[in-house]
Amino acid sequence: MSLRARNRSPRTIDSYLLAARQLITWLEGEELSTRVDEITHRHLNGFLAQIRETRAPATAKQRYASLLQLFEWLTIEEEIPANPMAGRKVRPPDVPAQPIAVIEEEDLSRLLASVGGSSFEDRRDAAVLYLLADTGIRLGELAALQTSDLADLASGMAIVRGKGARMRAVPFSRKTAQAIDRYVRARARHEHARSPWLWLGLKGRVSGSGLAQMVKRRGAAVGIEGLHPHRFRHTFAHMWLAAGGQEGDLQRIAGWADRQMLNRYGASTAHQRALDAHQRFSPIERLQ
């Protein structure tokens, strides 16, 4: 209830609960007390060490962040006398930087060309893929779109509900507006056309999971294995910066509250952008 009141997403809440359950399981396995007021920083370091040994580094980082929030809340609510994670007594796991994969331009072109048909599924999937590629919106934001959020296609603007229930306007191009318009006209003939949700399938609303499955299936059909919606977000950020787009504008459009994620996305493909820039600005190449 407290997490929902603080506008935490269901996925974030599930992550916090998973970390707590795994901690309890580990404590029980070590024959240690599971009372929150008896958990020490040594216990937490032991649990996170086990996570680091058995899971991916990113998973260990996520468990650390979840437990940090949990014990902060327990301290504020006076369920425990002191936070065992305070003062950096619990060491955050080191997560080596991993390059973030982007969709190559040729692959993206083939993917969009593959949904050029006139069937309802083609028009829906084209609208989804164009919108993902053109805006970099999150899967949750995509799945939560309602018809009223795209009421004025001529304005080239969608209203999305981001993290923490923050609303923002996301612009899109003329080509994307055209793809959405074709889908909306086909949608008007759907038996569930009166539904407020934008994306429809045979049984009504298409969930986020259903959209992710569609993206994966469409990617595999053109040779892009393991394609997922979030990869479009990485690609959008990379292509925006590669084209010389301003970082502040990207941060606002992507819905990042601070520069941390902007820096992460930008750094992942910064080397390639530097190589491309060298080809354009090399002093030797410019000599006559």
C-alpha positions as CSV (number, residue, x, y, z in Angstrom):
1,M,0.0,0.0,0.0
2,S,2.8,2.4,0.9
3,L,4.6,1.7,-2.4
4,R,1.5,2.2,-4.4
5,A,0.9,5.5,-2.6
6,R,4.4,6.6,-3.7
7,N,3.5,5.9,-7.4
8,R,5.8,2.9,-7.6
9,S,5.0,0.8,-10.7
10,P,3.7,-2.8,-10.3
11,R,7.0,-4.1,-11.7
12,T,9.0,-2.1,-9.2
13,I,6.8,-3.4,-6.3
14,D,7.3,-6.9,-7.6
15,S,11.1,-6.4,-7.6
16,Y,11.0,-5.2,-4.0
17,L,8.9,-8.2,-2.9
18,L,11.1,-10.6,-4.8
19,A,14.3,-9.3,-3.1
20,A,12.6,-9.6,0.4
21,R,11.4,-13.2,-0.3
22,Q,14.9,-14.2,-1.5
23,L,16.5,-12.7,1.5
24,I,14.2,-14.6,3.8
25,T,14.9,-17.8,2.0
26,W,18.6,-17.3,2.3
27,L,18.4,-16.4,6.0
28,E,16.4,-19.6,6.7
29,G,18.9,-21.6,4.8
30,E,21.7,-20.2,6.9
31,E,19.6,-20.8,10.1
32,L,19.5,-17.1,10.8
33,S,16.7,-15.1,12.3
34,T,14.3,-13.6,9.8
35,R,13.1,-10.9,12.2
36,V,13.8,-7.5,10.5
37,D,15.1,-6.0,13.7
38,E,17.7,-8.8,14.0
39,I,19.1,-8.6,10.4
40,T,22.6,-7.0,10.3
41,H,24.8,-5.7,7.6
42,R,26.8,-8.9,7.8
43,H,23.7,-10.9,6.9
44,L,22.9,-8.6,4.0
45,N,26.5,-8.7,2.7
46,G,26.4,-12.5,2.9
47,F,23.1,-12.6,1.0
48,L,24.3,-10.3,-1.8
49,A,27.6,-12.2,-2.1
50,Q,25.5,-15.3,-2.8
51,I,23.5,-13.4,-5.4
52,R,26.7,-12.2,-7.1
53,E,28.0,-15.8,-7.3
54,T,24.8,-17.3,-8.7
55,R,23.2,-14.5,-10.7
56,A,24.1,-11.9,-13.3
57,P,25.8,-8.7,-12.0
58,A,22.7,-6.6,-13.0
59,T,20.5,-8.9,-10.9
60,A,22.8,-8.3,-7.9
61,K,22.6,-4.6,-8.4
62,Q,18.8,-4.7,-8.6
63,R,18.5,-6.8,-5.3
64,Y,20.8,-4.3,-3.6
65,A,18.7,-1.4,-4.7
66,S,15.5,-3.1,-3.6
67,L,16.8,-3.9,-0.2
68,L,18.1,-0.4,0.2
69,Q,14.5,0.9,-0.3
70,L,13.1,-1.8,2.0
71,F,15.3,-1.0,4.9
72,E,15.0,2.7,4.4
73,W,11.2,2.3,4.6
74,L,11.5,0.0,7.7
75,T,13.6,2.7,9.4
76,I,11.2,5.5,8.6
77,E,8.2,3.5,9.8
78,E,10.2,2.7,13.0
79,E,9.9,-1.0,12.4
80,I,13.7,-1.3,13.1
81,P,15.8,0.9,15.4
82,A,18.6,1.5,12.8
83,N,19.1,0.9,9.1
84,P,21.7,-1.9,8.7
85,M,22.5,-0.6,5.2
86,A,23.3,3.0,6.4
87,G,26.9,4.3,6.2
88,R,27.8,2.0,3.3
89,K,28.0,-1.0,5.6
90,V,26.5,-3.0,2.8
91,R,28.7,-2.9,-0.3
92,P,26.9,-2.2,-3.5
93,P,27.8,-4.8,-6.2
94,D,30.1,-3.8,-9.0
95,V,28.4,-4.0,-12.4
96,P,30.7,-3.9,-15.4
97,A,29.5,-1.6,-18.1
98,Q,27.9,-3.6,-20.9
99,P,27.4,-2.2,-24.4
100,I,23.8,-1.8,-25.1
101,A,22.7,-3.3,-28.4
102,V,21.0,-1.2,-30.9
103,I,19.1,-2.1,-34.1
104,E,21.1,-1.5,-37.2
105,E,19.5,0.9,-39.7
106,E,19.3,-1.7,-42.4
107,D,17.6,-4.1,-40.0
108,L,15.2,-1.5,-38.9
109,S,14.3,-0.7,-42.5
110,R,13.7,-4.4,-43.3
111,L,11.5,-4.7,-40.1
112,L,9.3,-1.8,-41.0
113,A,9.0,-2.9,-44.6
114,S,7.8,-6.3,-43.4
115,V,4.6,-4.8,-42.0
116,G,3.5,-3.0,-45.1
117,G,0.5,-5.2,-45.7
118,S,-3.2,-4.2,-45.4
119,S,-4.4,-6.8,-42.9
120,F,-5.5,-5.6,-39.5
121,E,-2.5,-7.3,-37.9
122,D,-0.1,-5.7,-40.4
123,R,-1.6,-2.2,-39.8
124,R,-1.6,-2.6,-36.0
125,D,2.0,-4.0,-35.9
126,A,3.2,-1.3,-38.3
127,A,1.7,1.4,-36.0
128,V,3.4,-0.2,-32.9
129,L,6.8,-0.6,-34.6
130,Y,6.8,2.9,-36.1
131,L,5.9,4.4,-32.8
132,L,8.5,2.5,-30.9
133,A,11.2,3.4,-33.4
134,D,10.2,7.0,-33.6
135,T,9.8,7.8,-29.9
136,G,11.6,5.3,-27.8
137,I,8.7,5.0,-25.4
138,R,8.8,2.2,-22.8
139,L,6.8,-1.0,-23.2
140,G,4.5,0.0,-20.3
141,E,3.9,3.4,-21.8
142,L,3.0,1.8,-25.2
143,A,0.7,-0.8,-23.6
144,A,-1.1,1.9,-21.6
145,L,-2.0,4.1,-24.6
146,Q,-5.7,4.8,-25.1
147,T,-7.4,6.1,-28.2
148,S,-7.8,9.5,-26.5
149,D,-4.0,9.8,-26.1
150,L,-3.7,10.0,-29.9
151,A,-6.9,12.0,-30.7
152,D,-5.2,14.6,-32.8
153,L,-2.8,12.8,-35.2
154,A,-2.2,16.0,-37.2
155,S,-0.4,17.4,-34.2
156,G,2.1,14.5,-34.2
157,M,1.9,14.1,-30.5
158,A,1.1,11.2,-28.1
159,I,0.3,11.6,-24.4
160,V,2.0,8.8,-22.4
161,R,2.0,7.8,-18.8
162,G,5.6,7.4,-17.6
163,K,7.2,6.1,-14.4
164,G,5.7,7.5,-11.2
165,A,2.5,8.3,-13.1
166,R,4.2,11.3,-14.8
167,M,2.4,12.4,-18.0
168,R,4.3,13.8,-20.9
169,A,3.8,14.7,-24.5
170,V,5.9,12.7,-27.0
171,P,6.2,13.9,-30.6
172,F,6.3,11.6,-33.6
173,S,6.9,12.1,-37.4
174,R,4.6,12.3,-40.3
175,K,5.4,8.7,-41.4
176,T,4.5,7.4,-37.9
177,A,1.3,9.5,-37.9
178,Q,0.4,7.9,-41.3
179,A,1.0,4.4,-39.9
180,I,-1.2,5.1,-36.8
181,D,-3.9,6.6,-39.0
182,R,-4.1,3.5,-41.1
183,Y,-4.4,1.4,-38.0
184,V,-7.0,3.6,-36.4
185,R,-9.2,3.3,-39.5
186,A,-8.9,-0.5,-39.5
187,R,-9.5,-0.5,-35.8
188,A,-12.8,1.3,-36.3
189,R,-14.1,-1.9,-37.9
190,H,-13.0,-4.1,-35.1
191,E,-15.6,-5.8,-32.9
192,H,-14.0,-4.3,-29.8
193,A,-13.7,-0.8,-31.4
194,R,-15.5,0.8,-28.4
195,S,-12.7,-0.2,-26.1
196,P,-10.7,2.8,-24.8
197,W,-7.4,0.9,-25.2
198,L,-5.5,1.6,-28.4
199,W,-4.1,-1.8,-29.2
200,L,-6.6,-4.5,-30.0
201,G,-6.3,-8.2,-30.8
202,L,-8.8,-11.0,-31.4
203,K,-10.0,-11.0,-27.7
204,G,-9.8,-7.3,-27.1
205,R,-7.0,-5.3,-25.5
206,V,-3.4,-6.4,-26.3
207,S,-1.3,-6.5,-23.1
208,G,2.3,-5.4,-22.7
209,S,3.3,-9.1,-22.8
210,G,1.4,-9.5,-26.0
211,L,3.0,-6.5,-27.6
212,A,6.5,-7.8,-26.6
213,Q,5.7,-11.2,-28.2
214,M,4.6,-9.5,-31.4
215,V,7.8,-7.5,-31.5
216,K,9.9,-10.6,-31.0
217,R,8.0,-12.5,-33.6
218,R,8.2,-9.7,-36.2
219,G,11.9,-9.4,-35.5
220,A,12.6,-13.1,-35.9
221,A,10.8,-13.0,-39.3
222,V,13.4,-10.7,-40.7
223,G,16.4,-12.2,-39.0
224,I,16.6,-10.1,-35.8
225,E,16.6,-12.7,-33.1
226,G,15.6,-11.8,-29.5
227,L,14.2,-8.4,-30.5
228,H,12.4,-6.7,-27.6
229,P,10.6,-3.3,-27.2
230,H,13.3,-1.8,-25.0
231,R,15.9,-2.2,-27.7
232,F,14.0,0.4,-29.7
233,R,14.6,2.8,-26.8
234,H,18.3,2.2,-26.9
235,T,18.2,2.6,-30.7
236,F,16.2,5.8,-30.5
237,A,18.6,7.4,-28.1
238,H,21.7,6.4,-30.1
239,M,20.3,7.6,-33.4
240,W,19.1,10.9,-31.9
241,L,22.6,11.6,-30.5
242,A,24.3,10.4,-33.7
243,A,22.3,12.8,-35.7
244,G,23.4,15.7,-33.5
245,G,20.3,15.9,-31.3
246,Q,20.5,17.8,-28.0
247,E,20.9,15.8,-24.9
248,G,18.4,17.9,-23.0
249,D,15.7,17.4,-25.6
250,L,16.3,13.7,-25.6
251,Q,16.0,13.5,-21.8
252,R,12.7,15.3,-22.0
253,I,11.2,13.2,-24.8
254,A,12.4,9.9,-23.2
255,G,11.0,10.9,-19.8
256,W,14.2,10.5,-17.8
257,A,13.9,12.5,-14.5
258,D,17.7,13.0,-14.3
259,R,20.8,12.6,-16.5
260,Q,21.8,9.2,-15.0
261,M,20.0,7.2,-17.7
262,L,20.8,9.7,-20.4
263,N,24.5,9.2,-19.6
264,R,24.1,5.4,-19.6
265,Y,22.4,5.3,-22.9
266,G,24.7,7.9,-24.5
267,A,27.9,6.2,-23.3
268,S,26.9,2.8,-24.6
269,T,27.4,3.7,-28.3
270,A,29.6,6.9,-27.8
271,H,32.6,5.2,-29.3
272,Q,30.9,4.4,-32.6
273,R,29.6,8.0,-32.8
274,A,33.1,9.3,-32.2
275,L,34.4,7.1,-35.1
276,D,31.6,8.3,-37.4
277,A,32.4,11.9,-36.4
278,H,36.0,11.4,-37.2
279,Q,35.1,10.4,-40.7
280,R,33.2,13.6,-41.2
281,F,35.7,16.0,-39.4
282,S,39.1,14.4,-40.0
283,P,41.6,17.3,-40.6
284,I,43.5,15.2,-43.1
285,E,40.4,14.3,-45.1
286,R,39.5,18.0,-45.3
287,L,42.8,19.0,-46.7
288,Q,42.8,19.6,-50.5
